[in-house]
Structure formats: structure tokens, C-alpha cells
Amino acid sequence: MPELTLLRADHAQVVLAFEVANRAYFAASVPDRGDAFFARYAERHRALLAEQEAGDCAFHLLLAEDGSVLGRFNLVDIGDGGAVLGYRVAQHVGGRGVATAAVREVCRLAAVRYGLGHLRAAAADRNAASRRVLLKTGFVPVGPAGPDELSGEPGTWYRCELGAVAERGRH
């Protein structure tokens, strides 16, 4: 059974392996992270952990039973009762409901563990799978996301009010 867990220092190698293995797949629907991301990933991983420790972000991994990464589900810019959700799943689990289930769980955690009232997420117009996941998990479109917000891509911002999610989490 896959497990959603917070990012830790010992996850650096499995996250990098996930990103490398899925680079071309991700680049088909979102802008590529560029060679520097991969070449300097250890430094990036340490920076992510520092942001998480400061409470600015919460980085979650969906891990398979063998410890490999199936997906990344991140809450960034935590503040003012909300955060921005970002996520990606491995190609071999795409289209199987893995992202939908994990986004639902991250929404529950956002409400119950982190005390957030809402989440926002942006999806590129060419990323139909991500848009479907957001709609299935209670996000509604709230306006355009400009190319400056999506690494040069046009898209849409979505928002999810977490009140009902928090209520379900208490029962």
C-alpha cells in the first residue's frame, strides 16, 4: 500500500531518481526543470528541507512499498490560512487514480494537520490530466494563470475550500 510521508533528508536519492526517470513524461505536460535542477539536486533538496522546517512549505512523497517515489504532493507558500498545491506522479501510475487519491489525502492533511482553510493550484492548459484531478478533488476554476506563474505556460488557477474536508476528517 503506498504511503504519503513528509520529505526527509534521506529521501534525496529516491526523489532524484523519480525526477530523472520521469523527466520526459513530465516535460510533455509541464515545462522541463532544466539540467541545472538535476545537476544540483542535493543542494535543492537541502533548501526544500529548510523551507519545510521553517513552516513555509510541506513536501509530501507518495512512496511505494519498495521505497520508490510514486508522486510528489507539495504545499507551498503556506500562510494566511491557505497554501498552493503542486503535484506530479510517475508515468507508470498515471491514469490509475493515484494522483486523485493522494490529492484528496493532502487536502485532508491541509485541513486537519496544518489547519488551512483553502488551497490553490494552477494547471497549464495543456495538462488535461492535472485539470481533471483538480476538478475531481473539489477544486473549482477561479481565473487565468499567466505564463509568468506557470513557467511560460498559459493556464488556470483553481481553489478548494477545505471546510468540508476538515469536517470529514473529524468523524
N, C-alpha and C positions, 0 to 999 in steps of 0.2 A: 504494500500500500504506500503510495507516495506521501511524503511528509513535507509540510510547509514549515520552514525554520528561518530564524533570523541569520543574516550573514555573519560569519565569524572569520577570524584571521586564517584559520586552517582551510577555508574554502577557496583560497586564491587559485590554486591549480585546477580545481574542477570547474570553476566559473570560466577561467580562460579556455579550458578545453571545450566547454559548451559554446562559447563565443566563436572560437576558431572553427569548430565542426559545423556550425550553422551560419557562418558569415554570408555565404552566397544566398542562402534561403532568406535570411533577414533582409539582405540588400534588394531582394525582389519586391519588398513592400514598404521598407523604410530606408532612409539614406544610410549608406555604409559609414561605419565609425572611423574608418581610415587606418592606415598602417601604424600610425603612432599609438593609437589605442592599444593595439596588440603588443607592440614592442615595449611599451612602458606600463603594462597592465599591473605589475606588482605595486608600482607607485600609486596607480589609480585605486587599487584595492585598499591600500592603506588610507587613502583620502576618503573613500567611502565609509570605512570603519570609523574614522574621526567624525564625519558628519553624523553618523548614526549615534555615536557616543554623546555628541552634543545635543541630540534630540531633534535635529533638523530634518532627519530622514529616517525611514525604517526600510531596510532592504531585506526582502524575503526570497528564499530559494525554495523551489519545489524539487525535492530530492527523491530519486528512485531508490528502491531497496538496496541497490549496489553502491549508492552514494553519488551517482552521476546526477547532473543537473538536468531536470526536465523543463524548467522555466524559471524566470526571474520576475518578481512582482514587487515593485518598489513604490513606497510612499515618499514623495519628496516635497520640499517646501512646506513642511508641517508648520502650521501657525494659524491664528485667527479661526480656530475651530475646524480647519479643513486641511487638505493636502492634495497634491497632484499624484495620480496613479499612473504608473508606466509599467508595461509588462511585455514579455516575449516568451514563446515556448519553442522547444526543439522541433525541428521538422518532422521527426518520426512520431511525434504525438499530436501534431496539428490535425484539426478536424475531428478530434475524438472527444471533445468536451472538457479536456484538461484545463484549458485557459478559462473557460466559463466557470468551472467548479472552483478553481483557485482564486479567480477574481471575486467570486461570492464570499469565499473564506477571508480574503483580505479586507473586503468591505465589512464583514462581521468583526474582524480584529480591529479595524479602524474605529469602529463604533465602541466596542466593548473594552478593548485593551488600551487604546490610545485616546479614547474619549472624544473622537472627532464627530462633527455633525454633518459633514459633507465631503465628497471627493469630486475632483475634476479630472478629466482625461482628454487628451487631444488625439485624434486619429487622422492620419493622412487620407485624402480622398481615394488614393489607390490601394489602401489597406482595408479591403472589404471584410476580411476575417475579423480584424480588430473592431471594426464598427459593429459587426454582428454580436460579438462578445459583450460589448458595452451595452447594447440595447437589451440583450437577454438578461443582464445582471442589474437592470434598474436605472441605468444612465439614460438621460434624455439630452438631445442636442440643444445647445443654448447659444450657438453662434459660430461664426467662422474662426478658424485658427489660421493665422497668417503664415506665410513661408518663413518668417523670422522665428516663429515659435516651433516649427517642425523641420528644422534643418533644411530649409529651402523648398519644402513641400506645402501645397495648399491643403487645408483640411477643416475639421470641425471640432469645436470644444463640446464636451458632454459633461453633465453634472449628475450626481447621485446624492439624494438626501438620505442620510443614514438613520434617521429616527426609527423607522420601521425595522431596520436591521438590528438596532440596539435592543428593541423590544423583543424580537425573536431570540436574541442571544441571552436574554434574562430568563427565558422559560425552558 
